[in-house]
Amino acid sequence: MSPEVEKKLGAAVERMPAFPKSVQRVLELTRNINCLPRELVGVIEKDPVMTVKILKVINSAAFALPNKMTSINQSVVYLGLNTVKNMALSFAAVGILPRTNAAGFDVQKYLMHSLTVASIARALANHQVVGDVDPGDCYIAGLLHDFGKVVFAQFMPEEFKTALLYCQEQGVPLHVAEAAVIGADHTVVGSMLAERWQFPPALVACIRNHHQEAGQDAMGDCLRMADQICRYRQFGDAGNPYRAGESTVAPQRFGQDLEAVIASLGDLDKFVAEAQSFAQVEAA
Amino acid sequence: MKIRFWGVRGSIASPGPHTARYGGNTTCIELRSDAGELIIFDAGTGIFPLAQSLLKQMPISASIFITHTHWDHIQGLPFFTPLYIPGNKAKIHGAYDFVSGSGIEQVMNVQLQYSYFPVREAELRANIEYQTLAIGEAVSVGDATVRSTLLNHPVTNFGYRVECNGKSMFFSGDHEPWTNIYTAEDADYDEYQAMIDARQAELDAFLQGVDVLVMDCSYTTAEYPSKVGWGHGTFDNSLELAYRVGAKQLICTHHEPTRSDDELERVFADMLTRVPANGPEVLLAREGMEIEW
């Protein structure tokens, strides 16, 4: 990466909004299994955006609650702290997406991609690599792995537009197109942003390395496999379509047969439905 | 109506000389309606001896109601042998899991994974149906009606009330009475307390006048402070509940796995001293115990 590109990326990252404190706090609190319920409720309630989102999902048809929930406290009484905690966690980090951009990058499809990758990465961590990795961390990694693309779309829209086209026309992976057009790919800018947001080093590294084959840990493997499955089955779209004949990622962990990995996850509709319920709230 | 307890232990099966009198199997209750309809509450390890007793009565039609999907309430399901035999019918009911976003149809699927169980779901030859219930939804099973209510546990837990020709019973599954997450000096304390009181009033109304109340009585009042938030009730708060709603009988179940028979009888005898003169008859659930009314 040339010094000019580095400077340009640094400036773009600087212009991204700060990671909401409340989201950071929710992540911190939920890492501690003994966190006090009232502390968690306090953090959520101080963030009106998160509060509204949680209530929207809880009051959605899928839950079929007999009463309308009007506060986080009431939701805790009804559904229990565990449920509310898990929802707050799912919303963490999704809420800071800009709605539109000049690059023609479809934020809604990007969000579906990220949310589905997140759910599947968590399921892989839960069922396939038990014990090696925290499933919650895999979810967050899935949610944020492509965030660099949002930075590009927002602050370098012309270049990113060209890269998206280059990827389509040349039939190369988007990160290769970005490197050719911009001089650096979304893993670089994404990990810079994650560093600025003071995410744990493992998460920063995971975002930084998610297009590398070598040296992956369990979290990286779960993320990359989930990403490949979502691109293969076209769950959402983050500008990087599946290419026929792509080799299966992380074969030493999951084997060579992508279809077999997919089959081991059971019905994938549940992951899509979960992602949809969150994406819809974001769009509303 | 008749009920029989096939598993009364909480958390984990606890066989051995210290639990021989009350039994070590985890939760399973068989209910027979007046017309003989078979209703099963939960599929802990107690469902295995129940399955063996049913082999003589095949083909069977079983309506299974799962209170919640924690292991001690589902782990016997793959050993419910009638599920493997063509001609039998089973309908499995349960709640929607808010966190995983799936209904009760996943209850077998999660257990029959290649590395953990040798049989695949496709090999279950009985006619098996799943029905995910909404909160408060009622299901007719022959001459009986089973209605769900949402209780308080770290995963969605339904209590079920059965009505049959004017007779009734309720099984809680696992339930901890709602507690205030604030302390008295916090600003939110009163508002939260009002919401808890409203929830409790809803449950009391749901249970009003029930004949037989089967409740999670895992802990004593003295043990409870270190178990807050674990999702289980105590002998004394179940007694208070039974008294408030005018239950004729309270049956205490979900025995703590480390509690020996002697210890169980000791804490139970202590609780009996607090049963009011006009209070319910109180019994300790025991494997093989039958109640008919």
Interface residues (C-beta under 8 A of the other chain):
Chain A: L36 P37 R38 V41 A62 F63 A64 L65 P66 N73 Q74 V76 V77 Y78 L79 G80 L81 N82 T83 N86 H127 G266 K270 A273 E274 S277
Chain B: Y96 F98 V99 S100 G101 S102 N109 Q113 A134 I135 G136 L150 N152 H153 P154 V155 T156 W178 I181 Y182 D186 D188 E191 Y192 M195 I196 R199 G229
